[in-house]
Amino acid sequence: MKSFPFISLNQSLGLLRVFTCLLFLAHAVVRITGGTIERFGGFLNGKGFVYGTAFVWGITAFEIIGGLLLLAGYFRKWISIGFIIMLAIGIIIIHAENGWFVGEHGSGGSNTAQY
């Protein structure tokens, strides 16, 4: 029987990269298939962004293209920096005010839960 840990550090980091990519891809696909791009764009327009819907399409395209490139192992550093910036902006614009479980798919969030 193998001793703990069962996988190497490189294997662990590879799995982390794969599952992170899958999360970004799923996030983009749900936005497209759920038809929430216009609603999210309207939300960004309300926050002062110009061309909110076009901005959301850009985010969605980056999540798909960047997720696939990161999954394949290309441009890892640059794509990761882009994802970090995108996540930081999302935390500031959406989640700091409304909680973690909110976005273009609903309202409320963990900060506004009714007890």
C-alpha positions as CSV (number, residue, x, y, z in Angstrom):
1,M,0.0,0.0,0.0
2,K,1.3,3.5,-0.9
3,S,2.0,5.8,1.9
4,F,0.4,9.2,2.3
5,P,0.3,11.4,0.2
6,F,-1.0,9.2,-2.5
7,I,-0.2,11.6,-5.3
8,S,2.7,13.9,-5.9
9,L,2.8,17.7,-5.7
10,N,2.9,18.0,-9.5
11,Q,-0.1,15.6,-9.8
12,S,-2.0,17.6,-7.2
13,L,-1.3,20.9,-9.0
14,G,-2.4,19.4,-12.3
15,L,-5.7,18.2,-10.7
16,L,-6.2,21.6,-9.2
17,R,-5.7,23.2,-12.6
18,V,-8.1,20.9,-14.3
19,F,-10.9,21.4,-11.8
20,T,-10.4,25.1,-11.8
21,C,-10.7,25.2,-15.5
22,L,-13.8,23.1,-15.4
23,L,-15.4,25.5,-12.9
24,F,-14.7,28.5,-15.2
25,L,-16.0,26.6,-18.2
26,A,-19.2,25.6,-16.4
27,H,-19.7,29.1,-15.1
28,A,-19.6,30.4,-18.7
29,V,-21.7,27.7,-20.2
30,V,-24.4,28.1,-17.5
31,R,-24.5,31.9,-18.3
32,I,-25.0,31.2,-22.0
33,T,-27.5,28.3,-21.6
34,G,-29.4,30.0,-18.8
35,G,-29.9,33.1,-20.9
36,T,-28.6,35.4,-18.1
37,I,-26.1,37.5,-20.1
38,E,-28.6,40.3,-20.7
39,R,-29.6,40.4,-17.1
40,F,-25.9,40.5,-15.9
41,G,-25.2,43.2,-18.5
42,G,-28.1,45.3,-17.1
43,F,-26.7,44.8,-13.6
44,L,-23.3,46.1,-14.8
45,N,-24.9,49.0,-16.6
46,G,-26.6,49.9,-13.3
47,K,-23.2,49.8,-11.6
48,G,-21.9,52.4,-14.1
49,F,-20.3,50.2,-16.7
50,V,-20.7,51.2,-20.3
51,Y,-21.8,48.4,-22.7
52,G,-22.5,45.9,-19.9
53,T,-23.8,43.2,-22.2
54,A,-20.7,43.4,-24.4
55,F,-18.5,43.3,-21.3
56,V,-20.4,40.1,-20.1
57,W,-19.8,38.5,-23.5
58,G,-16.1,39.3,-23.1
59,I,-16.0,37.8,-19.6
60,T,-17.8,34.7,-20.9
61,A,-15.5,34.3,-23.9
62,F,-12.4,34.7,-21.6
63,E,-13.8,32.0,-19.3
64,I,-14.3,29.6,-22.2
65,I,-11.1,30.4,-24.2
66,G,-8.9,31.0,-21.2
67,G,-10.3,27.9,-19.4
68,L,-9.6,25.7,-22.4
69,L,-6.1,27.1,-22.9
70,L,-5.3,26.8,-19.2
71,L,-6.6,23.2,-19.3
72,A,-4.3,22.5,-22.2
73,G,-1.4,24.1,-20.3
74,Y,-0.9,27.1,-22.6
75,F,-0.1,30.6,-21.3
76,R,-0.8,29.5,-17.7
77,K,0.8,32.5,-16.0
78,W,-1.0,35.1,-18.2
79,I,-4.4,33.4,-18.2
80,S,-4.2,32.9,-14.4
81,I,-3.4,36.6,-13.9
82,G,-6.5,37.4,-16.1
83,F,-8.7,35.1,-14.0
84,I,-7.3,36.6,-10.7
85,I,-8.2,40.1,-11.9
86,M,-11.6,39.0,-13.1
87,L,-12.3,37.3,-9.7
88,A,-11.1,40.3,-7.7
89,I,-13.4,42.6,-9.7
90,G,-16.3,40.2,-9.2
91,I,-15.7,40.2,-5.4
92,I,-15.6,44.0,-5.3
93,I,-18.6,44.6,-7.6
94,I,-21.0,41.8,-6.8
95,H,-20.1,39.7,-3.8
96,A,-18.9,42.3,-1.3
97,E,-22.4,43.9,-1.4
98,N,-24.6,40.8,-1.9
99,G,-22.8,37.8,-0.5
100,W,-21.2,34.8,-2.1
101,F,-24.2,33.0,-3.4
102,V,-25.5,35.6,-5.8
103,G,-24.9,36.8,-9.3
104,E,-26.8,36.9,-12.5
105,H,-28.7,33.8,-11.5
106,G,-30.5,35.1,-8.5
107,S,-30.8,37.6,-5.7
108,G,-30.0,37.6,-2.1
109,G,-26.8,35.9,-1.1
110,S,-25.3,34.7,2.1
111,N,-25.2,38.2,3.7
112,T,-29.0,38.7,3.3
113,A,-30.3,35.3,4.5
114,Q,-33.5,35.3,6.4
115,Y,-33.4,33.5,9.7
